[in-house]
Each structure stands twice: as C-alpha cells, then as structure tokens.
Amino acid sequence: MLLCLVCRGGFESALVGKSPNNPAGGTSGPGGLRVALICSEDTFSHYAVLLQHLLAGLVDQAVPAALVCPHKARTDSVVPPGVEITRQPALELPLPVVSSRVVLVDKLSRFRPAVLHCLCQRRAHLARLLSRRMDVPYVLT
C-alpha cells in the first residue's frame, strides 16, 4: 500500500466519492473514483515511464483520470488515450497567475475529480489551492 499525506477529508471518503457536498457518494466511474494527477516539469521529465505506467493502470481499470502537466510537456508518448490532459499554465500567454488558475479550476471542475493526487512537492501549493476551491481532498506523494 502506498503511504501518502492525506489532507482535507481523507482518502477513504474519496474512494467512495463522498464529500461534504455529496455525503451519499456516487461520483461517476467504476467504484466512484475519478483521479486528477498533478505533476511538475521535473516529475514529468524524470519519471515519465512511471507516470506512463500509472496512467495506463488507471485507464486499464476504467478509472477516469486527468493529468495536470506543464504547458510545454510532450505528452504524446507518455499519456495513454482516455486520459484528459490539462495544461498549467492554461495558455502560454503572459496572463496573471490568478487568471490562469481560474481557467484550470474551470477545466478540472468539468472533469469532477474525487481526489487530487499531487506527484511532487513543487506543485503542493497548487494542489492545496485547487482542493480548497473545488472542495475535493488531495493527496501528496
């Protein structure tokens, strides 16, 4: 079993899709789990094979997954079909950070994740911010 830091509501409630807004659970997807993975440029470049295997496993088990990755990341060979890709920053324009995060929250809200999984320490602040804005628990590993 993977040991993680669990914040804001616990991983067990995310597994069954429970949240303060939805105490009965029941998010879509088998088992109610929808995962949004957040990675930095370093994580994406150094652990591409691990990320590829993790995403392939989620797709294989029919778990809806989204990946928040750097804008310049080459996802062609790493991300399998069926994974929703969201870029951060959303646009490669000199937008204020706040505008870019509003776009990111909007895109992830449409995906409706049950848990946010941050794969690196560098993006922990982003995971915490998204968790608070979307009222979704997050895991940091």
N, C-alpha and C positions, 0 to 999 in steps of 0.2 A: 504494500500500500504506500502511496506517495504521501509524504508528510508535507503539509503546507501551512502557511499562515492563513487563517480564515478570519475574515472581518465582516461585520455588518450582517448578522443573521445566520451565519453558519452554512457549511456546505451541505449538510443533510437536508435542510429546507430547500436548497437549490436543486437537489437531485429529484425531489418530488414536485418541484415547480411552485412551492409555497413562497409567498411574500406577504408583507403587511397589507398590500393592496389586493392580494388574491390568496386568502388563507386556506381555501379548499384545494389549491394547487391546480394542475391541469394545463400546463403550457403544451403547445403542440409538439409533436415528435414522439417517438417511442420512449416511454419512461418519463416523459416530460422534461427532458434535459435539452437545453439549447446553449451552446458554449460560444463565447466570443473570446478569442485569444488575442492578447496584446503583446507585440514584440518590438524591440528597438532595432536599429540598423545593425548593431553588433551581434545581437542574438540571431537575426535573420541571416547574416553572412557566415558566422562561425558555426551555427548549429542548424544549417539548412537541412541536412539529412535527418536529424532528429525531428525537426519540425515537419518534414515531409511524412515521416512515419506516423507521427502523432495525428496529423490531419487525415492521412489515409485510414488510420484506425477508426477515427470518428466517422468518416464517410462510410466505411465498411459496416459499422454498427448502426447505420442510419440515424446518427446523431447530427442534427443541424449545427453547422459550425460557421463562424465568421472569423476572419483574420484582420486585425488592425495592424498594418505594417507601414514602414516608411514609404514616402511617396516615390522614391527612386528605386525601391526594391524590385528586382526582376523575379516575378512570381511564376513565370511560365513553367519552369522545371520543378518547382517546389510544391506548389499548391495544386492538389488534385481537383478535377471537376466536381462541382457540387458544394464547394466552399465559397462563401460570399467574401469578397475582398473589399476592404475599406482602407483607404489611404489616409495617413496622417502626416503632415497637414493635408487637408482635403484637396486643396488647389495649390499649385506651385506659383502662386502669386504672393506679393508682399502684403497679405492680409494680416490684420491684427490677430494675435493668438486667440483672442476671445471669439472672433468670427469663425475661425477655423474649427474651434471646439464646438460651437453651436451646430455647424454642419455635421460634425462627427456624431454628436448626440442625436441629431435627427436621423442620420443613416442607421445608427445602431438601434434606435427606438423602433424603427420599422422592422428590424430583424427580431426584436423582442427576446433578448438573451435571458436565460435563467441564472447564469453566472458569468462573471467576467474573470478570465484567468490571465494574469499578467506574468509573462515569462522572464522578466528581467527587472532588476532593481531600478534601472534608469527610467522606466515608464510607470513606476509605482504611483507617482503623483497623479498621472493621467488616469490610472485605474481607479484611484480613490475619488477623483473628481467625477468620473463617469458613474461610479457606483452611487454617489450621493444624488446626482442629477436624475438618474434613471431609477433609483430605489431598487437596486439589484446588488446582491452580495458579490464580493470579489475575493479572489484567491491570488496570493503572491508566492511564486516558487523561484 
